[in-house]
């Protein structure tokens, strides 16, 4: 009975593997799309050579081949995948985005200045190496163990086999710390006393960002990054911040030194750093830094060669545009005589005057977006109206470094509105609208059926009025899910919108939507085993909060069960109980009136919570025991939803 129960628990808690299928788009660019792209090309100085000189400057070597997952079964990075991104923009790519994609395709090991190098193209972020007295100080070890290990090995091949003598995490997003275990183990950090520097609040933010709504974020990230799109002129050409996000093994190292004050000076392996604590803009926990002796300034991700997003397509907490602009003014004030700026995405900028101009333009983009949105809010405009009204002035719009390749002006002003007033636009008709599918069905009934909607959409499509065609067809797809013609025409419409999009995130979203209209949602969600190493540092309370948010309230009503959770390796215990269809928990000694007690170790608990526990971890483990009512324990766990992360987005199922 005991082994049968454990098997039942495994089924209840099982997660889903990663979707490995790759889809693509097949349509050509329509005349209206060609005209829009040609008009943008005419308005911008796409052949300005300065960025191309900067993106190629200092190249030491370019990598070849592929980066594979640890078991060799999955290609995480193919260094040849984007070789087609070169020359003149094809008809199916916005020419401004193509220019940016070509710049991001300059990958390899680069010398930034004496004693500073960057590895670009091994992941969506850059790994920066700074030469210390005894080894390399690594800034941001990428997303995954595999990509970080490959990048460091490539650098050592060309720069010498030096040890890691320091690690700096600039902020709490996974693409800047997730590969930490690929450059040093926790044991090595402790034994060699390697300093690990991070901003205040780093570990809390790094380990908690994707716990509560991680399933939805991971699903939506497939749209943002175009994860399953083919790499081609009709598919994924870029992400805005870099070429590829690596879906590999994610871990983290505990910081040994936190940056807690606005300015904090440290000497790491003989190199003097001046750190600046800048939380609450691009990331909840973030730092930037100067290396005065090298006349270098590291902008982390507050600066990149693109307008950033205030609310990612994948979802997140809304970011503070006004605070962001304030930090950038502080960056100018702290810049001193720096002669090179480098960030943890894209390519550097050289020359003090050019750096000041670069930062000033970014400062003013975030401030302009903020101030004009607030002005229009106070004039009574709604988010959709503001998105149409706010345009950057020519002095900012002509600056490639702050155009919307990753963020987008229209999306950002809506985020600013949400930051201050929430998503509700003030119109009572939007207080309690019908669900999308029911609304669409009634809408179709009103106009005489899906065929009429599709016919009207076809006319709009033929005229190049793609936004209106998408609105019409979205109603048809949700109101008449069986209408194949509506799905195909909406897919073609999204293709055209994608082909015109300047933002890589919008292009990827449109083209992923087109793919899923034809092929359906992915069969499997993102593999949670990737993050096991990182989750070992996550407080148990975060998992219990996620459990509470997964409780099926209606099913739990009246089922007042109590379970003890005992973690033997941590010498901690929690009492979990359901009351009024809500899961509560507290750190406490096991309750004597509990229905059951589950005793296990933290690693097994985490694997069970992520659905990655196997027979060896449970049925054959001496580190898991159950006392009390085994039936009640099963009843308890059956009350929690097991979201697979494959939900439909552009279809009803």
ZIWONOR-V530167 format. One record per pair of residues at least 12 apart in sequence whose C-alpha atoms are under 10 Angstrom apart, sorted by the first residue. I is the first residue (numbers start at 1). J is the second residue. Records with the same first field share a line. If there is no record, write none. Layout:
# ZIWONOR-V530167
I: J / J
This chain:
# ZIWONOR-V530167
1: 630
2: 619 / 625 / 626 / 627 / 630
3: 615 / 618 / 619 / 620
4: 619
5: 619 / 626 / 630 / 631 / 633 / 634
6: 615 / 618 / 619 / 624 / 625 / 626 / 630 / 634
7: 614 / 615 / 618 / 619
8: 634 / 637 / 638
9: 608 / 611 / 618 / 633 / 634 / 637 / 638
10: 607 / 608 / 609 / 611 / 612 / 613 / 614 / 615 / 618 / 619
11: 608 / 611 / 613 / 638 / 642
12: 608 / 609 / 611 / 634 / 637 / 638 / 639 / 640 / 641 / 642
13: 607 / 608 / 609 / 610 / 611 / 612 / 613 / 637 / 638 / 640 / 641 / 642 / 643
14: 607 / 608 / 609 / 610 / 611 / 612 / 613 / 614 / 642 / 643 / 644
15: 524 / 525 / 526 / 527 / 528 / 529 / 607 / 608 / 609 / 610 / 611 / 612 / 613 / 642 / 643 / 644 / 645
16: 523 / 524 / 525 / 526 / 527 / 528 / 529 / 610 / 611 / 612 / 642 / 643 / 644 / 645 / 646
17: 523 / 524 / 525 / 526 / 527 / 528 / 529 / 530 / 611 / 612 / 644 / 645
18: 247 / 522 / 523 / 524 / 525 / 526 / 527 / 528 / 529 / 530 / 645
19: 227 / 228 / 521 / 522 / 523 / 524 / 525 / 526 / 527 / 646
20: 74 / 75 / 227 / 228 / 522 / 523 / 524 / 525 / 526
21: 227 / 228 / 229 / 230 / 522 / 523 / 524
22: 227 / 228 / 229 / 230 / 231 / 515 / 522
23: 227 / 228 / 229 / 230 / 231 / 235 / 511 / 512 / 514 / 515 / 516 / 518 / 519
24: 228 / 229 / 230 / 231 / 232 / 234 / 235 / 236 / 511 / 512 / 514 / 515 / 516 / 518 / 519
25: 229 / 230 / 232 / 233 / 234 / 235 / 236 / 491 / 492 / 495 / 511 / 512 / 514 / 515 / 518
26: 233 / 234 / 235 / 492 / 495 / 514 / 515
27: 92 / 234 / 491 / 492 / 493 / 495 / 496 / 499
28: 91 / 92 / 234 / 492 / 495 / 496 / 499
29: 90 / 91 / 92 / 93 / 234 / 492 / 495 / 496 / 497 / 498 / 499 / 500
30: 91 / 92 / 461 / 462 / 463 / 464 / 492 / 493 / 495 / 496 / 499
31: 91 / 462 / 463 / 464 / 496
32: 461 / 462 / 463 / 464 / 465 / 466 / 496 / 500
33: 91 / 92 / 93 / 94 / 464 / 465 / 466 / 495 / 496 / 497 / 498 / 499 / 500 / 501
34: 90 / 91 / 92 / 93 / 94 / 496 / 499 / 500
35: 91 / 464 / 500
36: 94 / 95 / 464 / 499 / 500 / 501
37: 89 / 90 / 91 / 92 / 93 / 94 / 95 / 96 / 499 / 500 / 501 / 502
38: 91 / 94 / 95
39: 95
40: 94 / 95 / 96 / 500 / 502
41: 89 / 94 / 95 / 96
42: 95
43: 398
44: 95 / 96 / 397 / 398 / 399 / 400
45: 96 / 398 / 399 / 400
46: 95 / 96 / 98 / 99 / 100 / 400
47: 99
48: 400
50: 349
51: 99 / 100 / 103 / 305 / 347 / 348 / 349 / 400 / 401
52: 99 / 100 / 102 / 103 / 104 / 106 / 347
53: 103
54: 103 / 112 / 347 / 348 / 349 / 350
55: 102 / 103 / 104 / 105 / 106 / 107 / 110 / 346 / 347 / 348 / 349
56: 103 / 104 / 105 / 106 / 107 / 108 / 110 / 347 / 348
57: 106 / 110 / 111 / 112 / 347 / 348
58: 108 / 109 / 110 / 111 / 112 / 113 / 117 / 118
59: 106 / 107 / 108 / 109 / 110 / 111 / 112 / 117 / 118 / 119
60: 108 / 109 / 110 / 111 / 117 / 155 / 158 / 159
61: 107 / 108 / 109 / 110 / 119 / 154 / 155 / 158
62: 79 / 106 / 107 / 108 / 109 / 110 / 119 / 120 / 121 / 154
63: 78 / 79 / 80 / 107 / 108 / 109 / 119 / 120 / 121 / 122 / 150 / 151 / 154
64: 78 / 79 / 80 / 108
65: 77 / 78 / 79 / 80 / 81
66: 78 / 79 / 80 / 81 / 122 / 150
67: 79 / 122 / 146 / 147 / 149 / 150 / 151 / 246
68: 146 / 147 / 150 / 248
69: 144 / 145 / 146 / 147 / 246 / 247 / 248 / 249
70: 145 / 146 / 248 / 249
74: 247 / 248
75: 246 / 247 / 248
76: 122 / 123 / 144 / 146 / 147 / 244 / 245 / 246 / 247 / 248
77: 121 / 122 / 123 / 146 / 147 / 243 / 244 / 245 / 246 / 247 / 248
78: 121 / 122 / 244
79: 105 / 107 / 108 / 121 / 122 / 243
80: 105
81: 105 / 230 / 231 / 232 / 237 / 243 / 244
82: 101 / 102 / 104 / 105 / 231 / 232 / 233 / 236 / 237 / 238 / 243 / 244
83: 102 / 105 / 106 / 231 / 232
84: 102 / 105 / 231 / 232 / 233 / 237
85: 98 / 99 / 100 / 101 / 102 / 103 / 104 / 105 / 231 / 232 / 233 / 237 / 238
86: 98 / 99 / 101 / 102 / 103 / 105
87: 99 / 102
88: 102
89: 101 / 102 / 233
90: 233 / 234 / 499
91: 233 / 234 / 499 / 500
92: 232 / 233 / 234 / 235 / 495 / 496 / 497 / 498 / 499 / 500 / 501
93: 232 / 233 / 234 / 235 / 236 / 237 / 496 / 498 / 499 / 500 / 501 / 502 / 504 / 507
94: 497 / 498 / 499 / 500 / 501 / 502 / 503 / 504 / 507
95: 499 / 500 / 501 / 502
96: 400 / 403 / 404 / 405 / 500 / 501 / 502 / 503
97: 237 / 238 / 239 / 240 / 403 / 404 / 405 / 406 / 499 / 500 / 501 / 502 / 503 / 504 / 507
98: 233 / 237 / 238 / 405 / 502 / 504
99: 400
100: 237 / 238 / 239 / 240 / 241 / 242 / 305 / 306 / 346 / 400 / 401 / 403 / 405 / 502 / 503 / 504
101: 237 / 238 / 239 / 240 / 241 / 242 / 243 / 405 / 504
102: 237 / 238 / 243
103: 242 / 305 / 346 / 347
104: 120 / 121 / 124 / 237 / 238 / 239 / 240 / 241 / 242 / 243 / 305 / 345 / 346 / 347
105: 120 / 121 / 237 / 238 / 242 / 243 / 346
106: 120 / 121 / 242 / 243 / 346 / 347
107: 119 / 120 / 121 / 122 / 123 / 126 / 242 / 243 / 346 / 347
108: 120 / 121 / 122 / 151 / 154 / 155
109: 121 / 122 / 127 / 128 / 151 / 152 / 154 / 155 / 158 / 159
110: 128 / 155 / 347
111: 128 / 129
112: 128 / 129 / 130 / 296 / 340 / 341 / 342 / 347 / 348 / 349 / 350
113: 130 / 294 / 295 / 296 / 339 / 340 / 350
114: 130 / 131 / 294
115: 129 / 130 / 131 / 132 / 136 / 294
116: 128 / 129 / 130 / 131 / 132 / 136 / 137 / 294 / 296 / 342
117: 129 / 130 / 131 / 136 / 138 / 155 / 159 / 342
118: 130 / 138 / 139 / 151 / 155 / 342 / 343 / 344 / 347 / 348
119: 142 / 148 / 151 / 152 / 154 / 155 / 344
120: 151 / 242 / 243 / 344 / 345 / 346 / 347
121: 147 / 151 / 242 / 243 / 244 / 245 / 345 / 346
122: 142 / 143 / 146 / 147 / 148 / 149 / 150 / 151 / 152 / 242 / 243 / 244 / 245 / 246
123: 141 / 142 / 143 / 144 / 146 / 147 / 148 / 151 / 175 / 176 / 241 / 242 / 243 / 244 / 245 / 246 / 247 / 345
124: 142 / 143 / 175 / 176 / 225 / 238 / 239 / 240 / 241 / 242 / 243 / 244 / 245 / 246 / 344 / 345 / 346
125: 140 / 141 / 142 / 143 / 174 / 175 / 176 / 241 / 242 / 243 / 244 / 245 / 246 / 301 / 343 / 344 / 345 / 346
126: 139 / 140 / 141 / 142 / 143 / 148 / 151 / 175 / 176 / 241 / 242 / 300 / 342 / 343 / 344 / 345 / 346 / 347
127: 139 / 140 / 141 / 142 / 143 / 147 / 148 / 151 / 152 / 175 / 176 / 343 / 344 / 345
128: 140 / 141 / 142 / 152 / 168 / 298 / 342 / 343 / 344
129: 141 / 152 / 155 / 164 / 166 / 167
130: 165 / 166 / 167 / 269 / 271 / 291
131: 162 / 164 / 165 / 166 / 269 / 270 / 271
132: 162 / 164 / 165 / 166 / 267 / 268 / 269 / 270 / 271 / 272
133: 165 / 268 / 269 / 270 / 271
134: 162 / 163 / 164 / 165 / 166 / 269 / 270
135: 160 / 161 / 162 / 163 / 164 / 165 / 166 / 269
136: 152 / 156 / 161 / 162 / 163 / 164 / 165 / 166 / 167 / 269
137: 163 / 164 / 165 / 166 / 167 / 168 / 194 / 195 / 196 / 268 / 269 / 271
138: 152 / 164 / 165 / 166 / 167 / 168 / 169 / 180 / 183 / 196
139: 166 / 167 / 168 / 169 / 170 / 176 / 177 / 196 / 197 / 298 / 300 / 344
140: 167 / 168 / 169 / 170 / 171 / 174 / 175 / 176 / 177 / 178 / 179 / 180 / 300 / 344
141: 167 / 168 / 169 / 174 / 175 / 176 / 177 / 178 / 179 / 180 / 181 / 182 / 183 / 184 / 252
142: 169 / 173 / 174 / 175 / 176 / 177 / 178 / 179 / 180 / 182 / 245 / 246 / 250 / 344
143: 173 / 174 / 175 / 176 / 177 / 178 / 179 / 180 / 182 / 245 / 246 / 247 / 248 / 249 / 250 / 251 / 252
144: 174 / 175 / 176 / 177 / 178 / 179 / 180 / 181 / 182 / 245 / 246 / 247 / 248 / 249 / 250 / 251 / 252 / 530 / 531
145: 177 / 178 / 179 / 180 / 181 / 182 / 183 / 184 / 246 / 248 / 249 / 250 / 251 / 252 / 530 / 533
146: 178 / 179 / 180 / 181 / 182 / 183 / 246 / 247 / 248 / 249 / 250
147: 178 / 179 / 182 / 183 / 246 / 247 / 248 / 249
148: 177 / 178 / 179 / 180 / 181 / 182 / 183
149: 179 / 180 / 181 / 182 / 183 / 184
150: 182 / 183
151: 182 / 183
152: 164 / 182 / 183
153: 183
163: 183 / 184
164: 183 / 184 / 188 / 189 / 192 / 194 / 195 / 269
165: 184 / 189 / 192 / 193 / 194 / 195 / 196 / 268 / 269
166: 184 / 189 / 193 / 194 / 195 / 196 / 197 / 268 / 269
167: 180 / 183 / 184 / 189 / 194 / 195 / 196 / 197 / 198 / 253 / 255 / 256 / 268
168: 195 / 196 / 197 / 198 / 199 / 255 / 257 / 268 / 287
169: 196 / 197 / 198 / 199 / 202 / 252 / 253 / 255 / 285 / 286 / 287 / 288 / 300
170: 197 / 198 / 199 / 202 / 275 / 277 / 278 / 283 / 285 / 286 / 287 / 288 / 289 / 298 / 299 / 300 / 301 / 344
171: 198 / 199 / 200 / 201 / 202 / 203 / 205 / 206 / 278 / 279 / 282 / 283 / 284 / 285 / 286 / 287 / 288 / 300 / 301 / 302
172: 198 / 199 / 201 / 202 / 203 / 204 / 205 / 206 / 207 / 208 / 209 / 282 / 283 / 284 / 285 / 286 / 287
173: 202 / 205 / 206 / 207 / 209 / 210 / 282 / 283 / 284 / 285 / 286 / 301
174: 206 / 207 / 209 / 210 / 250 / 251 / 252 / 531 / 534
175: 245 / 246 / 247 / 250 / 344
176: 206 / 252 / 300 / 301 / 344 / 345
177: 198 / 206 / 250 / 251 / 252 / 253 / 534
178: 206 / 248 / 249 / 250 / 251 / 252 / 253 / 530 / 531 / 533 / 534
179: 248 / 249 / 250 / 251 / 252 / 253 / 534
180: 250 / 251 / 252 / 253 / 254 / 534
181: 249 / 250 / 251 / 252 / 253 / 533 / 534
182: 249 / 250 / 251 / 252
184: 253
185: 251 / 252 / 253
186: 252 / 253 / 254
189: 253 / 254 / 255 / 256
190: 256
193: 256
194: 255 / 256 / 268 / 269
195: 255 / 256 / 257 / 268 / 269
196: 253 / 254 / 255 / 256 / 257 / 258 / 268
197: 254 / 255 / 256 / 257 / 258 / 259 / 266 / 268 / 275 / 287
198: 254 / 255 / 256 / 257 / 258 / 259 / 260 / 275 / 277 / 285 / 286 / 287
199: 255 / 257 / 258 / 259 / 260 / 261 / 275 / 276 / 277 / 278 / 279 / 284 / 285 / 286 / 287 / 288
200: 255 / 257 / 258 / 259 / 260 / 261 / 277 / 278 / 279 / 284 / 285 / 286 / 287
201: 258 / 259 / 260 / 279 / 284 / 285 / 286
202: 254 / 255 / 258 / 259 / 279 / 283 / 284 / 285 / 286 / 287
203: 252 / 253 / 254 / 255 / 285 / 534 / 537 / 538 / 539
204: 284 / 285 / 537 / 538 / 539 / 542
205: 283 / 284 / 285 / 538
206: 252 / 283 / 284 / 285 / 534 / 535 / 537 / 538
207: 251 / 252 / 531 / 534 / 535 / 536 / 537 / 538 / 539 / 542
208: 535 / 537 / 538 / 539 / 542 / 543
209: 284 / 316 / 317 / 542
210: 316
211: 535 / 538 / 542 / 543 / 545 / 546 / 547
212: 542 / 543 / 544 / 545 / 546 / 547 / 548 / 549 / 550
213: 315 / 316 / 546 / 549 / 550
214: 315 / 528 / 546 / 645
215: 525 / 526 / 528 / 643 / 644 / 645 / 646 / 647
216: 314 / 315 / 525 / 643 / 644 / 645 / 646 / 647
217: 312 / 313 / 314 / 315 / 316 / 645
218: 314 / 315 / 525 / 526 / 527 / 528 / 645 / 646
219: 314 / 521 / 522 / 524 / 525 / 526 / 644 / 645 / 646 / 647 / 648 / 649
220: 312 / 313 / 314 / 315 / 509 / 645 / 646 / 647 / 649
221: 245 / 312 / 313 / 314 / 315 / 505 / 508 / 509 / 526
222: 313 / 314 / 508 / 509 / 512 / 522 / 525 / 526
223: 313 / 314 / 505 / 506 / 507 / 508 / 509 / 510 / 511 / 512 / 513 / 649
224: 239 / 312 / 313 / 314 / 315 / 406 / 504 / 505 / 506 / 507 / 508 / 509 / 510 / 512
225: 238 / 239 / 240 / 243 / 244 / 245 / 313 / 314 / 406 / 504 / 505 / 506 / 507 / 508 / 509 / 512
226: 238 / 239 / 244 / 245 / 504 / 505 / 506 / 507 / 508 / 509 / 510 / 511 / 512 / 513
227: 239 / 244 / 245 / 246 / 247 / 508 / 509 / 512
228: 508 / 511 / 512 / 515 / 516 / 522
229: 508 / 509 / 511 / 512 / 515
230: 512
233: 499
234: 495 / 498 / 499 / 511
235: 495 / 498 / 499 / 507 / 508 / 510 / 511 / 512 / 515
236: 504 / 505 / 507 / 508 / 509 / 511 / 512
237: 504 / 507 / 508
238: 405 / 406 / 503 / 504 / 505 / 507 / 508
239: 405 / 406 / 503 / 504 / 505 / 506 / 507 / 508
240: 304 / 305 / 306 / 307 / 308 / 345 / 346 / 404 / 405 / 406 / 407 / 502 / 503 / 504 / 505
241: 301 / 304 / 305 / 306 / 307 / 308 / 344 / 345 / 346 / 405 / 406 / 407 / 504 / 505
242: 344 / 345 / 346 / 347 / 406 / 504
243: 346
247: 526 / 527 / 530 / 531
248: 527 / 529 / 530 / 531
249: 527 / 528 / 529 / 530 / 531 / 532 / 533 / 534
250: 528 / 529 / 530 / 531 / 532 / 533 / 534 / 535
251: 530 / 531 / 532 / 533 / 534 / 535 / 536 / 537
252: 531 / 533 / 534 / 535 / 536 / 537
253: 533 / 534 / 537
254: 537
258: 277
259: 275 / 276 / 277 / 278 / 285 / 286 / 287
260: 275 / 276 / 277 / 278 / 279 / 287
261: 275 / 276 / 277 / 278
262: 275 / 276 / 277 / 278 / 279 / 287
263: 275 / 276 / 277 / 278 / 287 / 288 / 289 / 334
264: 276 / 277 / 289
265: 289 / 290 / 291
271: 291 / 292 / 293 / 294
272: 290 / 291 / 292 / 293 / 294
273: 288 / 289 / 290 / 291 / 292 / 293 / 296 / 297
274: 288 / 289 / 290 / 291 / 292 / 297 / 334
275: 287 / 288 / 289 / 290 / 291 / 298
276: 288 / 289 / 290 / 299 / 327 / 330 / 331 / 334
277: 289 / 327
278: 302 / 323 / 324 / 326 / 327 / 328 / 330
279: 323 / 324 / 327
280: 318 / 319 / 320 / 321 / 323 / 324
281: 301 / 302 / 310 / 318 / 319 / 320 / 321 / 322 / 323 / 324 / 325 / 326 / 327
282: 300 / 301 / 302 / 303 / 308 / 309 / 310 / 311 / 318 / 319 / 320 / 321 / 323 / 324
283: 301 / 302 / 317 / 319 / 320 / 324
284: 317 / 319
286: 300 / 301 / 302
287: 299 / 300 / 301 / 302
288: 300 / 301 / 302 / 303 / 327 / 331 / 343
289: 331 / 334 / 335
290: 331 / 334 / 335 / 336 / 338 / 341
291: 338
292: 335 / 336 / 337 / 338 / 339
293: 338
294: 337 / 338 / 339 / 340
295: 335 / 336 / 337 / 338 / 339 / 340 / 341 / 352
296: 335 / 336 / 337 / 338 / 339 / 340 / 341 / 342 / 350 / 352
297: 331 / 334 / 335 / 336 / 337 / 338 / 339 / 340 / 341 / 342 / 343 / 348 / 355
298: 331 / 335 / 340 / 341 / 342 / 343 / 344 / 348
299: 328 / 331 / 341 / 342 / 343 / 344 / 345 / 348 / 359
300: 342 / 343 / 344 / 345
301: 342 / 343 / 344 / 345 / 346
302: 324 / 325 / 327 / 328 / 331 / 343 / 344 / 359 / 362 / 363
303: 324 / 328 / 341 / 342 / 343 / 344 / 345 / 346 / 358 / 359 / 362 / 363 / 401 / 402
304: 342 / 343 / 344 / 345 / 346 / 347 / 348 / 358 / 359 / 362 / 401 / 402 / 406
305: 343 / 345 / 346 / 347 / 348 / 349 / 358 / 362 / 399 / 400 / 401 / 402 / 403 / 404 / 405 / 406
306: 345 / 346 / 362 / 399 / 400 / 401 / 402 / 403 / 404 / 405 / 406 / 407 / 408 / 503
307: 362 / 365 / 366 / 400 / 401 / 402 / 403 / 404 / 405 / 406 / 407 / 408 / 409 / 412 / 503
308: 362 / 365 / 366 / 402 / 403 / 404 / 405 / 406 / 407 / 408 / 409 / 412
309: 321 / 404 / 405 / 406 / 407 / 408 / 409 / 411 / 412 / 413 / 415 / 505
310: 324 / 366 / 407 / 408 / 409 / 411 / 412 / 413 / 414 / 415 / 416 / 419
311: 407 / 408 / 411 / 412 / 413 / 414 / 415 / 416 / 418 / 419
312: 406 / 407 / 408 / 411 / 412 / 415 / 505
313: 406 / 407 / 411 / 505 / 506 / 509
314: 505 / 509
317: 415 / 419
318: 412 / 415 / 416 / 417 / 418 / 419 / 420 / 422
319: 412 / 415 / 416 / 419
320: 366 / 370 / 415 / 416 / 419 / 420
321: 363 / 365 / 366 / 367 / 368 / 369 / 370 / 371 / 412 / 413 / 415 / 416 / 419
322: 363 / 366 / 367 / 368 / 369 / 370 / 371 / 416
323: 363 / 366 / 367 / 370
324: 362 / 363 / 366 / 367
325: 359 / 360 / 361 / 362 / 363 / 364 / 365 / 366 / 367 / 368 / 370
326: 363 / 364 / 366 / 367
327: 363
328: 359 / 360 / 361 / 362 / 363 / 364 / 366
329: 356 / 359 / 360 / 362 / 363 / 364
330: 363
331: 356 / 359 / 360 / 363
332: 355 / 356 / 357 / 358 / 359 / 360 / 363
333: 356
335: 352 / 355 / 356
336: 352
337: 351 / 352 / 353
338: 350 / 351 / 352 / 353 / 355 / 356
339: 351 / 352 / 353 / 354 / 355
340: 352 / 354 / 355
341: 354 / 355 / 356 / 358 / 359
342: 355
358: 399 / 401 / 402
359: 401 / 402
360: 396
361: 395 / 396 / 397 / 399 / 401 / 402
362: 396 / 399 / 401 / 402 / 403
363: 402
364: 392 / 396 / 402
365: 392 / 393 / 396 / 397 / 402 / 403 / 409
366: 402 / 409 / 412 / 413
368: 390 / 391 / 392 / 393 / 396
369: 390 / 391 / 392 / 409 / 410 / 412 / 413 / 416
370: 412 / 413 / 415 / 416 / 417
371: 413 / 416
372: 386 / 389 / 390 / 391 / 392 / 413
373: 386 / 387 / 389 / 390 / 412 / 413 / 414 / 415 / 416 / 417
374: 386 / 413 / 416 / 417 / 420
376: 389 / 390 / 417
377: 416 / 417 / 420 / 421 / 425
380: 425 / 426
381: 417 / 425 / 426
382: 414 / 417 / 423 / 424 / 425 / 426 / 427
383: 410 / 411 / 413 / 414 / 415 / 416 / 417 / 418 / 423 / 424 / 425
384: 410 / 411 / 413 / 414 / 425
385: 410 / 414
386: 410 / 413 / 414 / 417
387: 409 / 410 / 411 / 412 / 413 / 414
388: 409 / 410 / 413
389: 410 / 413
390: 409 / 410 / 413
391: 409 / 410
392: 409
403: 502 / 503
404: 501 / 502 / 503 / 504 / 505 / 506
405: 501 / 502 / 503 / 504 / 505 / 506 / 507
406: 502 / 503 / 504 / 505 / 506
407: 502 / 503 / 504 / 505 / 506
408: 501 / 502 / 503 / 504 / 505 / 506
409: 503
411: 506
436: 474 / 475 / 478 / 479 / 652
437: 474 / 475 / 476 / 477 / 478 / 479 / 480 / 481 / 651 / 652
438: 475 / 478 / 479
439: 475 / 478 / 479
440: 472 / 473 / 474 / 475 / 476 / 477 / 478 / 479 / 480
441: 475 / 476 / 477 / 478 / 479 / 480 / 481
442: 475 / 479
443: 472 / 475 / 476 / 479
444: 472 / 475 / 476 / 478 / 479 / 480
445: 479
449: 476 / 479 / 480
450: 472 / 473 / 475 / 476 / 477 / 478 / 479 / 480 / 481 / 483 / 485 / 486
451: 476 / 480 / 483 / 485 / 486
452: 472 / 476
453: 469 / 471 / 472 / 473 / 474 / 475 / 476 / 477 / 486
454: 469 / 472 / 473 / 474 / 475 / 476 / 477 / 483 / 485 / 486 / 487 / 489 / 490
455: 469 / 472 / 473 / 485 / 486
456: 468 / 469 / 472 / 473
457: 469 / 470 / 471 / 472 / 473 / 476 / 486 / 489 / 490 / 493
458: 472 / 473 / 486 / 489 / 490 / 493
460: 472 / 493
461: 489 / 490 / 492 / 493 / 496
462: 493
464: 493 / 496 / 497
465: 493 / 497
466: 490 / 492 / 493 / 494 / 495 / 496 / 497
467: 493 / 494 / 496 / 497
468: 493
469: 489 / 490 / 493 / 494
470: 489 / 490 / 491 / 492 / 493 / 494 / 497
471: 490
472: 486 / 490
473: 485 / 486 / 487 / 488 / 489 / 490 / 491 / 493
474: 486 / 487 / 490 / 650 / 651
476: 490
477: 489 / 490 / 517 / 650 / 651 / 652
478: 650 / 651 / 652 / 653
479: 651 / 652
480: 652
481: 651 / 652 / 653
484: 517 / 518
486: 517
487: 514 / 516 / 517 / 518 / 650 / 651
488: 514 / 515 / 517 / 518
489: 514 / 517
490: 513 / 514 / 517 / 518 / 650
491: 510 / 511 / 512 / 513 / 514 / 515 / 516 / 517 / 518 / 650
492: 510 / 511 / 514 / 515 / 517
493: 510 / 511 / 514
494: 507 / 509 / 510 / 511 / 512 / 513 / 514 / 515 / 517
495: 507 / 508 / 509 / 510 / 511 / 512 / 513 / 514 / 515
496: 510 / 511 / 514
497: 509 / 510 / 511
498: 510 / 511 / 512 / 513 / 514
499: 511
512: 650
513: 649 / 650 / 651
514: 650
516: 648 / 649 / 650 / 651
517: 648 / 649 / 650 / 651
520: 646 / 647 / 648 / 649 / 650 / 651 / 652 / 653
521: 645 / 646 / 647 / 648 / 649 / 650 / 651 / 653
522: 645 / 646 / 647 / 648
523: 644 / 645 / 646 / 647
524: 644 / 645 / 646 / 647
525: 643 / 644 / 645 / 646 / 647
526: 644 / 645 / 646
527: 610 / 611 / 612 / 644 / 645
528: 607 / 609 / 610 / 611 / 612
529: 607 / 610 / 611 / 612 / 613
530: 612
531: 610
532: 603 / 606 / 607 / 610 / 612
533: 603 / 606
535: 603 / 606 / 607 / 610
536: 602 / 603 / 606 / 607
538: 606
540: 567 / 572 / 574 / 587 / 602 / 605 / 606
541: 574 / 585 / 586 / 587
543: 605 / 606 / 609 / 610
544: 574 / 576 / 583 / 584 / 585 / 586 / 609
545: 583 / 584 / 585
546: 609
547: 583 / 584 / 609 / 637 / 640 / 641 / 642
548: 576 / 578 / 581 / 582 / 583 / 584 / 585 / 640
549: 582 / 583 / 640 / 641
550: 583 / 639 / 640 / 641 / 642 / 643
551: 578 / 581 / 582 / 583 / 636 / 637 / 638 / 639 / 640 / 641 / 642
552: 581 / 582 / 583 / 638 / 639 / 640 / 641
553: 578 / 580 / 581 / 582 / 583 / 639 / 640 / 641
554: 580 / 581 / 582 / 639
555: 581 / 638 / 639 / 640
556: 578 / 579 / 580 / 581 / 582 / 583 / 635 / 636 / 638 / 639 / 640
557: 578 / 579 / 580 / 581 / 582 / 639
558: 578 / 579 / 580 / 581
559: 577 / 578 / 579 / 580 / 581 / 582 / 635 / 636 / 639
560: 577 / 578 / 579 / 580 / 581 / 582 / 583 / 595 / 636
561: 576 / 577 / 578 / 579 / 583 / 593 / 594 / 595 / 596 / 632 / 633 / 635 / 636
562: 575 / 576 / 577 / 578 / 579 / 583 / 584 / 585 / 591 / 593 / 594 / 595 / 596 / 597 / 632 / 633 / 636
563: 575 / 576 / 577 / 578 / 585 / 590 / 591 / 593 / 594 / 595 / 596 / 597 / 598 / 628 / 629 / 632 / 633 / 636
564: 576 / 577 / 585 / 587 / 588 / 589 / 590 / 591 / 592 / 593 / 594 / 595 / 596 / 597 / 598 / 599 / 626 / 627 / 628 / 633
565: 585 / 587 / 588 / 589 / 590 / 591 / 596 / 597 / 598 / 599 / 600 / 605 / 626
566: 587 / 588 / 589 / 590 / 597 / 598 / 599 / 600 / 601 / 602 / 605 / 624 / 625
567: 598 / 599 / 600 / 601 / 602 / 603 / 604 / 605 / 623 / 624
568: 599 / 600 / 601 / 602 / 623 / 624
569: 600 / 601 / 602 / 603 / 623
570: 600 / 601 / 602
571: 601 / 602
572: 587 / 588 / 589 / 590 / 601 / 602
573: 586 / 587 / 588 / 589 / 590 / 591 / 598 / 599
574: 586 / 587 / 588 / 589 / 590 / 591 / 597
575: 587 / 588 / 589 / 590 / 591 / 594 / 597
576: 588 / 590 / 591 / 594
577: 594 / 595 / 636
578: 636
581: 639
593: 628
594: 627 / 628 / 629 / 632
595: 627 / 628 / 629 / 630 / 631 / 632 / 633 / 636
596: 626 / 627 / 628 / 629 / 630 / 631 / 632 / 633 / 634 / 636
597: 625 / 626 / 627 / 628 / 629 / 630 / 633
598: 624 / 625 / 626 / 627 / 628 / 630 / 633
599: 623 / 624 / 625 / 626 / 627
600: 617 / 618 / 621 / 622 / 623 / 624 / 625 / 626
601: 617 / 622 / 623 / 624
602: 623
603: 617 / 623
604: 617 / 618 / 621 / 623 / 624
605: 617 / 618 / 624
609: 642
610: 642
611: 642
